[in-house]
């Protein structure tokens, strides 16, 4: 052991100071860059990480030029009779500069791993950006930030080149452990060199091992908690929710937004009856919700809620998410994982309530969703169904004027989806606000929503009651989205008569024929097999092949003649298996009737 232990204390002193500085500056820079969208982002990013790429001696030279007596910082400090060159402050600055990129990049990665839905939902619950940072972003990024801090400390502890250039090697003043190692070896004192090398390895590795151990324990604790998740629970007790409405009730959306694949262009209104937005993936349904919530900004247009203008491109009005009074429930529920169930629900309560009032309202919400007694659990300790109900309770706790449901059942299995869907319908029946329900599942939309808006490629192609849309779809696209499988090009042949070109037959129709008739369709379950070949719209048919589901058979049939291959068919018919058992042994051809009341005429 060397007699002079000053390199140890100098190294610890400079490294701890450097780590302290990089901790705050690195986190601030990472969080700022996370949301920065300016033109100079690449340049700023390059400057931040440059000390990680450049040789330490080059970094030290630049620092020496900057802080030297002829440099801008050096001249400024001379006026105060102060200098950092060849002082331990210089060693600390050098260590700070080279350690900063590790802190910055690791913290940035930790922030980027946070589910953005958590932040979006927090904004819709009325949280300010500072609240979101301290209560959500920072706690969730904490494991990454702790790791970044240890890495920054280890890098600062091992800094040599930049420190030598700026602070020099002055024993007892600026000689750190790396310098002590270098000059001990240069002087042939190998034992002393080994001592300092082992010392710096022990200090650095101890921190890294401690962090790894802490993270492993944390993961095991969370994994153990996840095993406690229970079932879905019983029926939800209905709770009456009220909202404050302006003199003009309802939601008006008239917006355009340019997207990478298409342009969203939609005009719609909604009132107290839940409105379902039905469409395939990428139709623009979720983007409408995001624009209403203030998460996305339309290119132009207007959004008005109960007489309040939330967005108006002409008047340059764009109310922040936190002030819109919007409740948002996303696909993965976006529960804050660092908060308990009770804390999640309380997050959406109005500010300024007493602790007793908060506790009472949280308990009321837990009772309403049949989760009483689970307020102290964390989201990872709940089942998927329980998480969904907590998210709904949190959204409703803020008394929103609009409730936006973005495919809330998509992450659930079939049985649980059905159970929670019924509970959702019960809850929405007593909710006095406006509800928009996004789904691509036609049956789900039919069960939950009295009214539907059908979307395709960013445009609303049909709006009306669910009965109207399912019985009289206006276009082939709407018919396909509502489950129709049989289509044919069609032309008018006379009064109440059309020709189905693809099916090779003429059909009598009841519905008024559209001026721009393009297609005729009929749903698979509405085809009628009959023994009376004299009935209207009845044709001989041959079975091509079948497809089986648990309760039904899908029959692929060809009209007029026998098929030539398995893909030579005109229509699909769905029959219950009891019906199939009665007809499957009957000789071909069979006869199928296309009921004129069931035919769909489309533009």
JOKALIN-V967792 format. One line per field, one symbol per residue. ss: DSSP state (H for helix, E for strand, C for the rest). phi: phi as a letter, one per 20 degrees, with the letter a starting at -180 (. if undefined). burial: b if it has 24 or more other C-alpha atoms within 12 Angstrom, else e. A space follows every 50 residues. Layout:
BEGIN
ss=???
phi=???
burial=???
END
This chain:
BEGIN
ss=CCCCCHHHHHHHHHHHHHHHHHHHHHHHHHHHHHHCCCCCHHHHHHHHHH HHHCCHHHHHHHHHHHHCCCCHHHHHHHCCCCCCCCCHHHHHHHHHHHHH HHHHHHHHHHHHCCCHHHHHHHHHCCCCHHHHHHHHHHHHHHHHHHHHHH HHHHHHHCCCHHHHHHHCCCCCCCCCHHHHHHHHHHCCCHHHHHHHHHHH HHHHHHHHHHHHHHHHHHHHHHHHHHCCCCCCCCCCCCCCECCCCCCCCC EEEEEEEECCCCEEEEEEEECCCCEEEECCCCCCHHHHHHHHHCCCCCCE EEEEECCEEEEECCCCEECCHHHCCEEEECCCCCCCCCCEHHHHHHHCCC CCCCHHHHHHHHHHHHHHCCCCCCCCCEHHHCCHHHHHHHHHHHHHHCCC CEEEEECCCCCCCHHHHHHHHHHHHHHHHHECCEEEEEECCHHHHHHHCC EEEEEECCEEEEEEEHHHHHHCCCCHHHHHHCCCCEEEEEEEEECCEEEE CCCCEEEECCCCCCCCCCEEEECHHHCEEECCCCCCCEEEEEEEEEEECC CEEEEEEEECCCCCCCCCCCEEEEEEHHHHHHHCCCCCCEEEECCCCCCE EEC
phi=.ffeeggffffffffffffgffgfffffffffffdfcffeffffgfffeg ffdffgffgfffffffeffeeffffffffdlcbdfmcfffffffffffeg gffffffffffffffffffffgffenffffffffecffffeggfffffff fffffffefcfffffedmcdgnccfefgffffffffenefffffgfffff fffffffffffffffffffffffffffegeefneffffcedccedffdeo ddccccbedfeadfbccbcbcffgdeedrffneofffffffffnfddffa pbccclneeebbffeldbffgfdemddccegemlfffedfgfffffgefg fnffffffffffffffffdlcfndfeeegfedfffffffffffffffelf ecddddlfdfedfgffgfffffffgffffdeeeecdcebdeffffffedf cccedblncedacrffffffecffcffffffenfddcbfccfdrflccde ffembdcecdfgeffdgcbcbbffedfdeceefeffldcfbcfeaccdcg dcdddecdembffdbfdebdcdcdcfffffffdfeffeeeccdegffdfd dce
burial=eeeeeebbebbbbbbbbbbbbbbbbbbbbbbebbeeeeeeeeeebeebbb bbeeebbbbbbbbbebbbeeeeeeeeeeeeeebbbbbbbbbbbbbbbbbb bbbbbbbbbbbeebbbbbbbbbbbbbbbbeebbebbbbebbbbbbbbbbb bbbbbbbbbbbbbbbbbbbbbebbbbbbbbbbbbeeeeeeebbebbbebb eebbeebbeebeeeeeeeeeeeeeeeeeeeebbebbbbbebebebeeeeb bbbbbbbeeeeebbbbbbbbbbbbbbbbbbebbbbbbbbbbbbbbbbbeb bbbbbbebbbbbeeeeebbbbbbbbbbbbbbbbbbbbbbbbbbbbbbbbb eeeeeeebeebbbbbbbbbbbbebbebbbbbbbbbbbbbbbbbbbbbbbb bbbbbbbbbbebeeebbebbbbbbbebbbbbbbbbbbbbbbbebbbbbbb bbbbbbbbbbbbbbbbeebbbbbbbbbbbbbbbbbbbbbbbbeeeebbbb eebebbbbbeeebbeebbbbbbbbbbbbbbeeeeeebbbbbbbbbbeeee eebbbbbbbbeeeeeeeebbbbbbbeeeeeeeeeeeeebbbbbbbbbbbb bbb
END
